[in-house]
């Protein structure tokens, strides 16, 4: 009886589909040239699309992929904690 080998899913390592607006907003944010709408949009893309905060982490066939997805979600969780937290609670 042959056992199935886990298929390595590299899609977790690739950039998800982005719109032109997504890319321009992130580039302008990085350059310090984003207007307020682009700033909000860039952060939304980073948290939701790139860090996949709304996605499912678990992959029953590939624990490494689960680990990678959880790492991405951790970054989003930390960003959200900073965005919504009180300055006094976040600084030393």
C-alpha positions as CSV (number, residue, x, y, z in Angstrom):
1,X,0.0,0.0,0.0
2,X,1.4,3.4,-1.0
3,X,1.2,6.3,1.3
4,X,0.4,9.7,0.1
5,X,3.1,12.3,0.3
6,X,2.2,15.8,1.5
7,X,2.0,18.3,-1.3
8,X,4.0,21.4,-0.5
9,X,1.8,24.4,-0.9
10,X,4.0,27.4,-1.8
11,X,1.0,29.7,-2.2
12,X,1.5,30.7,1.4
13,X,4.9,32.1,0.4
14,X,3.7,34.0,-2.6
15,X,2.1,37.4,-2.6
16,X,-1.7,37.1,-2.8
17,X,-3.6,38.8,-5.7
18,X,-3.4,42.6,-5.3
19,X,-5.0,45.4,-7.1
20,X,-3.2,48.4,-8.6
21,X,-4.7,50.5,-5.8
22,X,-3.3,48.0,-3.2
23,X,0.2,48.2,-4.5
24,X,0.2,52.0,-5.0
25,X,-1.1,52.5,-1.5
26,X,1.6,50.3,0.0
27,X,4.4,51.9,-2.1
28,X,3.2,55.4,-1.1
29,X,3.0,54.5,2.5
30,X,6.5,53.2,2.4
31,X,7.8,56.4,0.8
32,X,5.8,58.6,3.3
33,X,3.7,60.0,0.5
34,X,0.4,58.3,1.1
35,X,-2.7,60.4,1.7
36,X,-5.0,59.4,4.6
37,X,-7.1,57.1,2.4
38,X,-4.1,55.4,1.0
39,X,-2.6,55.0,4.5
40,X,-5.8,53.3,5.7
41,X,-6.1,51.2,2.6
42,X,-2.4,50.1,2.8
43,X,-2.8,49.0,6.4
44,X,-6.0,47.1,5.5
45,X,-4.2,45.3,2.7
46,X,-1.3,44.4,5.0
47,X,-3.5,43.1,7.8
48,X,-6.2,41.4,5.8
49,X,-4.5,40.2,2.6
50,X,-0.8,39.9,3.4
51,X,-1.2,38.7,7.0
52,X,-4.4,36.8,6.2
53,X,-6.0,37.8,9.5
54,X,-9.4,36.5,8.4
55,X,-8.1,33.2,7.0
56,X,-7.8,29.7,8.4
57,X,-4.3,28.8,9.6
58,X,-4.6,25.1,10.0
59,X,-3.5,22.7,7.2
60,X,-4.0,19.1,8.3
61,X,-1.5,17.8,5.8
62,X,1.3,20.4,6.4
63,X,2.1,21.5,9.9
64,X,4.8,23.8,8.6
65,X,2.2,25.7,6.5
66,X,0.1,26.0,9.6
67,X,3.1,27.5,11.4
68,X,3.8,29.9,8.6
69,X,0.2,31.1,8.5
70,X,0.1,31.5,12.3
71,X,3.3,33.7,12.1
72,X,1.6,35.9,9.5
73,X,-1.5,36.2,11.7
74,X,0.7,37.1,14.7
75,X,2.1,40.1,12.9
76,X,-1.5,41.3,12.1
77,X,-2.6,40.7,15.7
78,X,0.3,42.7,17.0
79,X,-0.4,45.6,14.5
80,X,-4.0,45.6,15.5
81,X,-3.0,45.7,19.2
82,X,-0.8,48.7,18.5
83,X,-3.5,50.5,16.4
84,X,-6.2,50.0,19.0
85,X,-4.1,50.1,22.2
86,X,-3.4,52.9,24.6
87,X,0.0,54.6,24.1
88,X,0.8,54.3,27.8
89,X,0.2,50.5,27.7
90,X,2.4,50.1,24.6
91,X,5.5,52.0,25.6
92,X,8.1,51.5,28.3
